Amino acid sequence: MAGKKLVAYFSATGTTERVARQVAQAADADLVEIAPVEPYTAADLDWHDRKSRSTVEMNDHSCRPAITTRVANMADYDTVYVGFPIWWGEAPRQVETFLEDYDLTGKTVVPFATSGGSGIGGAHRALAAAAKGAAVERGVLIHGSRDIDKLVK
């Protein structure tokens, strides 16, 4: 992909961060973390608990958790790779917060995800709605370096 590139990622446990660093290196892209104002605890991430923070957030499609991340020069980027763990078959709500914070008109948004077993299919619709004006690709579930090569092309 031509033009200046950015890899923005949300990682609650470090797994997606490791992959995002590899994607940024392979794509020759800048890297930024989508950081929540309030970091997640192990209890917050307990998907077995219907009252855990992550479960409550994911059950509320209008939820937009606050983030500390600001990309001052977003206009400079042509391609934005967006990385995240799959939560309940989707991207965590922080990713939508991030995308909705910018005018992405004319940009290409390329999702990538990490998962213990779920696919990335359910994430596309919400990401496309959040990244207004952007061309949002279907995305890739990353299992290893071959998947990164497919993502970066």
C-alpha positions in Angstrom: 0.0 0.0 0.0 1.3 3.4 -1.0 1.5 6.5 1.2 2.2 7.0 4.9 1.0 4.2 7.1 -0.1 4.0 10.8 -0.7 0.9 12.9 -3.1 1.7 15.8 -3.8 -1.2 18.2 -5.7 -2.0 21.4 -4.2 -4.7 23.5 -5.6 -5.7 26.9 -3.0 -8.5 27.6 -0.1 -7.8 25.3 -0.8 -10.3 22.6 -2.1 -7.9 20.1 0.7 -5.4 21.0 3.3 -8.0 20.0 1.5 -8.6 16.6 1.0 -4.8 16.0 4.8 -4.3 16.4 5.4 -6.9 13.8 2.8 -5.4 11.4 4.3 -1.9 11.9 7.8 -3.3 11.1 6.6 -5.2 8.0 4.5 -2.3 6.7 7.1 0.4 7.5 4.4 2.1 9.5 4.2 4.3 12.6 2.8 2.7 15.7 0.3 4.0 18.3 -1.5 2.2 21.1 -5.2 2.8 21.6 -5.0 3.2 25.3 -8.1 3.2 27.6 -8.3 5.9 30.2 -8.9 3.2 32.7 -6.7 0.1 32.2 -8.3 -3.3 32.3 -7.8 -5.7 35.2 -8.1 -9.4 35.1 -11.6 -9.2 36.7 -12.6 -6.6 34.0 -11.7 -9.2 31.3 -13.5 -12.2 32.8 -15.9 -13.0 30.0 -17.5 -15.7 32.2 -18.8 -12.9 34.5 -21.8 -11.3 32.9 -21.2 -8.2 35.1 -17.5 -7.8 34.2 -16.5 -4.5 32.6 -15.7 -6.0 29.2 -18.9 -8.0 29.0 -21.0 -4.9 29.9 -19.2 -2.8 27.3 -19.6 -5.4 24.6 -23.3 -5.9 25.3 -23.9 -2.2 24.8 -23.3 -1.4 21.1 -23.4 2.4 21.9 -20.7 2.1 24.5 -17.6 4.1 23.7 -15.0 3.8 26.5 -12.7 6.8 26.8 -9.2 6.5 25.4 -6.1 8.6 26.0 -4.8 8.2 22.5 -4.6 11.2 20.1 -2.9 11.2 16.7 -2.2 14.8 16.0 -1.2 14.2 12.4 -3.9 11.7 11.3 -4.4 13.7 8.1 -0.8 12.6 7.0 -1.8 8.9 6.8 -3.2 7.2 3.8 -3.5 3.7 5.4 -4.5 2.9 9.0 -4.0 -0.7 10.2 -6.2 -1.2 13.2 -5.3 -4.2 15.5 -7.4 -5.6 18.3 -8.3 -8.8 20.2 -11.6 -10.4 19.2 -14.1 -9.9 22.0 -17.5 -11.6 21.6 -16.8 -11.9 17.8 -16.1 -8.1 17.4 -13.6 -5.4 18.0 -13.5 -4.0 21.5 -15.5 -0.8 21.8 -12.3 1.3 22.3 -11.5 0.7 18.6 -14.8 2.3 17.6 -14.0 5.2 19.9 -10.6 5.6 18.2 -12.0 5.5 14.6 -14.9 7.8 15.4 -12.5 10.4 16.7 -11.1 11.2 13.2 -12.1 12.2 9.7 -11.0 9.1 7.8 -12.5 10.2 4.5 -10.4 8.8 1.6 -8.2 6.6 3.8 -7.9 2.9 3.8 -8.5 1.1 7.1 -7.1 -2.4 7.4 -8.3 -4.4 10.4 -6.3 -7.2 11.9 -7.1 -9.2 15.0 -5.8 -11.8 17.4 -8.0 -14.4 18.9 -8.0 -17.6 20.9 -10.6 -19.2 18.7 -13.1 -16.7 17.2 -13.0 -15.3 13.7 -12.8 -11.7 12.6 -16.0 -11.7 10.5 -18.2 -9.9 13.0 -15.9 -6.9 13.3 -16.2 -5.5 9.8 -19.7 -3.9 10.0 -19.1 -2.0 13.2 -15.6 -0.8 12.0 -17.0 0.3 8.7 -19.7 2.3 10.5 -17.1 3.9 12.8 -14.6 4.7 10.1 -16.9 7.1 8.1 -15.6 7.9 4.7 -12.9 5.3 4.7 -12.5 2.2 2.6 -12.5 -0.5 5.3 -11.1 -3.8 4.2 -12.4 -7.2 5.5 -9.4 -7.7 7.7 -7.2 -10.6 8.7 -7.0 -12.8 11.8 -3.3 -13.1 12.6 -2.0 -16.5 13.5 1.7 -16.0 12.4 4.1 -14.3 10.0 2.3 -15.6 6.9 -0.9 -13.8 7.9 1.1 -10.6 8.5 2.5 -11.0 5.0 -1.1 -11.3 3.6 -2.2 -8.2 5.6 0.7 -6.0 4.5 0.8 -7.3 0.9 
